[in-house]
Amino acid sequence: MTSDAIKELLKQVKYPGFSRDIVSFGLVRSAGFLDGTVKVALALTSNDPKAPLQLKADVERVLRGQPGVRDILVEIAVAPAKAPPTGASTVAAGGNLAGNAGAPKKIRHAVAIASGKGGVGKSTFAVNLACAVAQVLTAQGRPGRVGLMDCDIYGPSVPLMMGLSGRPEVIGEGAEAMLVPMERHGVKVMSMGFLVDDNTPVVWRGPMIMKTVQQFVQNVQWGELDILLVDLPPGTGDAQLSLVQTLPLDGAVIVTTPQAAATNVARKGGLMFQKVNVPLLGVAENMSYFIDPAGGRHELFGTGGGVVTAEKLGTSLLGQVPLLPEIRAGGDSGTPIVVSAPQSVAGEVFRDIAQVLLATLARATPPRG
């Protein structure tokens, strides 16, 4: 029995409380077969004593009875997650999700910006929403209290869209070292794009992604924030799991475009958050319509997809963002349209969504700080 054959069998083992297997989560460190004994080594981060016991039993179950297998040895290295701060909420999936490492108490609300698939303009939406929230809070006399954490590990685009470059400042030494987020347009930003060269691809498996997300939460000097927006990569994989293990989320916003090819997958993304008990704060429909020079409105990607997605997920439609060249240009130049043209149609849409989001958070969730 080869290592690959063993891992193929281990794909039947789901992480407790999830529909995804331990192989795709990157939890299998090694798998081998010698003289009738199968040896499997796992590594996970958890404060839940039931999780490793459940995984051990499930691994033994799928390997028992395989041809030539007389004995099964399962080794599980468990790294404890840091305890959440007093009063912080814990996100769990049926009580079986790995322990939550907690968020800094000075962060009042944390919200994930997610999508089921790529190509729907999620990062562009996140950047403009962050700037819009900053404008709303500044008008309320609370400037500098918005954070944007770019967790799109493989394709970080937030630095470009925010007009930021270079390396973040590091204060302190050793285990006490902290990264200082960069700031522009009233938003504090941390991104993998600040830490790797433009020509260096990030080729990581699950544990490395989990560690990076944890460090972005715990080892960044965010200061006092009213809201931390987290730009997630598409899908329902390692970054999403790591986030709900590390940061108690007050909710998630699902971004989609109107057509069925996007909304069908966006709904699955929303269901993933519901599965781990993260409330959905709403659906945002991006690229909803195009306005031609004569003022005519054209639904290039269909119509009604955002409303249908919101209804199926039991939440509301936050707004419809038009498809405009100026939005793309703002992202390329590092000056989002909310900043360059705040009174434009798009600027007003983003600001309306920001106001609804802040009001929803104020009603639905108690602040941490």
N, C-alpha and C positions, 0 to 999 in steps of 0.2 A: 504494500500500500504506500503510495507516494504522498509527499507533503501536500501536493495540489489536490489529490483525491480526498485527503482528510479535510482540507479546507472547504472543498465542495460539499461534503457532508455537514460541516459546521454552519453552512449557510441556512440550515434548517433551524438553528438556534437563534431565537429572537431576544433582543435585549428586553428585560422585564418591563412590561408596560408599553412596548413599542412594536410596530410591525416590521421594523428593519432588523437585519441579522447582525451578528457580532463580527462577521468577516468584513462586511461593507462599512461597519462603524470603525474598523481599524483596531479592534480589541485583541486580535489574535497575534501574539508576538512570534510564536513558532509552533510547528506541528510536525511530528516525526513518528516513524514506526520502526521498531527494532525487536527482533526475536519474540514476536507476538505481543509486544507492548506498544500501545499508542500513547505518546506523550504530547500534551497540549499545554501551552503556556499562554495565559491571558493577562492583560494589564488594563485596569480601569480605575477611575477616580470616583469614590463613593463613600458616603458616611452611613449608608444603609446596609446593615449586616446581612439582610436577607438577599441582596442582589448577588454577591458572589456564591452563596449557597445555592440559589436558584440556577445560576449559570453552570455551576459544577454538575448539578443533577441533570440539567438538560443536555450538556455535552456528553455525559456518560450514556444518556438514553439513546442518542443518535448513533453513537459509536458501538454500543453493545450489540453483539450478534453479527457484526461484520465478519466476512470470511478471514480466518487466520488471527483474529483478535482474541487474545486470552486475558489481557489485563489492560486497564485504562488508568493513566496517571494525569491528573489535571492540576496544574499549578496556577494560582491566581495571585498576582501582585496587586494589592489594593492601596492606592495613594489616598489618604483622607482629604476630603475637601475642607476648606476653612469654614468654621462655623459662621452662620449669618449673624449680623449685628442684632442686638436686642431690638425687638419690635419689627424686624424685617420679615416680610412674607416669604414663604417657601413654595416653590412651584413643584408639584409632584404629579406623576401619572399613576393613579391608582395606588399610591403609597410606595411604588417600587422604583421611582426614578432616583438616580444617583443624587447624593446630597448636594444642596445648593450652597455655593461658597459665599453668597451674600453680596450686596452692593454697598458702596460707601453711603453712610447715613445722610450725607449732605446732598445726595441726589434724590429729589422729591419724587420724580416719576421717571420710569424707563419704558420706552415704547419701541417695538421692533417694526421696521418697514420691510415688508417681505413680498415675495411673488412666487408663484409656482414655477414659472419658466423665465428664461432670459429674453431680452429684446423688448420688454414692455416699458423701458425707461424708468425703472425703479430707482436707480441712483440719482438720475436727474430730478425725479420727484422728491427724493429724500433731501437733496441739497436745497431745492427751492422751498420745501416745507420748513426746513431748519431756519432758513433766512426769514421766512414769513413769521414763524413763531418768535424769532428774535425781534422783529419789528413790532409785533403785538406786545411783547413783554416790555420793550423799551418805552412804548407809549404808555404803559402802566407804571413806569418808573422802576423797572427791574431789568436793566441792561446787563449783558454779559452772563446770562443765566441759562444758556442753551448749549448743549453739547451734541456733537455728531460723531458717532463711533463707526468707522468704516470696517465692517467685518467681512467684506468681500475679499477674502485672503488671496484668491487666485487672480482676480482682475480688479484691483483697487483703482477706481476712477475719481473718487471724491477729491483728492488733492488737485487734479487738473480743473475740475469744475468749480472749486473754491478759490482757484488762483494761488495755491500754496505749493511750496517746494522746499527742499533742504531737509535737515535733520532736526528732530525735536530736542530741546535742551534736557539734560539729565541732571537731577539734583540728588544729593546723597550718594552713598556708596554701598556696595555689597547688597545684602538683602533689603536694605532700607532705600535703595535707589528708586527714584520715581521719574517717569517721563512727564514733561510739561507739554500739554497739547498746544498746537499752534492755533491762532485765532484770526479770523477774518469775517467781515460782514456781521460781526456781533455773535459769531458762533465759534465755540472751541471744538477743535477737530483732532482726532487721532486716527491714523490709517497705516496699514502695512506699506502703503506707497511711500511713506516717509522713511521706512527702514530698509528698503531694498532698492537696488539700482533699477532704472527703467528697463534695462536689457536683461535683467536676471529673473528667470521664471521661478515661481514658487512651486516646488514639487514636493508636497507634503502629504502624509497620511493622517488619519484621524487624531492620534494623540498629540501631534504637533499643532494641529488646528485648535484642539481643546486648550492647550497650554497658552497659545497666543490670545485667544478670546479671554481667558482668565486674567492674563496680564493686562490686557486693555481695560479690564474692569478694575482690577485691584492695584495695579502699579502705575496708574496714570493720575496725576494730580488734577482732577477735574474741578476741584473747588466746590462751591455751592451752586447747584443747578436746579432750576425749576423742572427741567425736562432733559433727558438724554435720549436722542433718537439713534437707533442702531440700524445701519444699512446692512442687510443680510444678503448673501449671495442667493441666486435662485435655487429652488428645490427644497428638500426636507432632509438634509444630510447632516454631516458632522458639525458644521458651524451652528446650525439651528439647535441641535441637541446640546452642544457646548454652552450656548447662550442660556438656555433655560435651566441648565445645571448650575450656571455661575451667577446669573443676574436675575433677581426676582422681577419679572416683567409685569407692568401694570396693564399691558395690552399689546395688540399688534394691529397694524394697518396693512391690508392686502392691496397690492397694486396690480391692475390688469388693464389690458386693452379690450375693446368691445367684442372682438371676434371670438367664436367658440373655441378656436385652437388655443387661445390664451385663458379664457374664462374657465374652461373645464379643468385646466391644471391649477389655476388660481384657487379654485374651490378645494382642491386637495391640500394646497398649502394652508388654507384656512382651517381645514379639518385637523391638520397636524397640530396647530396651536390649541385647538379645542381639546384634543386628546391629552395634551399635557397641562390642561387647566389654565391656559393663558387666554383671557377674554379678548374677543375681537372688537376693536373700536370702530371698525367700519371698512368699507371698500372704496378705493379711489380709482376712477376710470381715467386712464391716461390716453392721449392721442384720440380723444373722443370724436373730434370733428375738425375739419379744416375750413378756414375762412379765406375765400379768394379775394383778390384786390378789389373786386366790385362789392364785397360784403356778403357774397353768397356762402351759405353753409353746406358743407359736404361731409357725410359720414363715410369716410374712406374705408374704415374697418368694420362697418356694420353699426348697429345701434342697439341699445338696451342690454348689452352684456354685463355691464357693471351692476345695473339694477337687479338682474336675474341672479347674479352671483351673490349679491348682498342678501337677497331674499332666501336663497338656499342655505346660506350660512347663518341666517337668523340675526343679521345685523343691518346697518343702514349704509346708503351710498353717501359718502362724504362730499363728493363733488366730481365734476367732469372737467378735465384739463384739455384744452384744445391742442391740436397739432400745429405748431407755428415754427417757422424757421428761426425766429428770434430766440426761442427756448433752446434750440440746439446751439445757436451761435453763442448764447450766454454761457453754456456749459463749456464750450471750447475755449472761450476767452477768459474763464475764471470769474466772470461776473454774472451770476444767475439773473434771469429776467426779473425776479422779484426785487432785486437790487437796482438793476439798470433801468427798468421801466415799471415801477411799483403801481402805477395807475393803469397799466395795460390790462386787457381782459384776463390774461394768464396771471398777472400779478394779483389781481383782485380775487381770482379763484383760489389761488394758493393761500392768500390771507384769510379768506372765508373758511377754508379747511382748517387752518391753524386755529382760528377762534373756536370752531366747533370742537376740535380735538382737545383744546385746553379746558373748555367748558365740560366736556364729557369726563375728562380725568378728574376735575374738581368735584363732580357729582358722584362718580363711581368708586373712586379709590382714595383712601386716606393717604396723605403725604408721609414719606419716611422721615423727612428732616424736621 
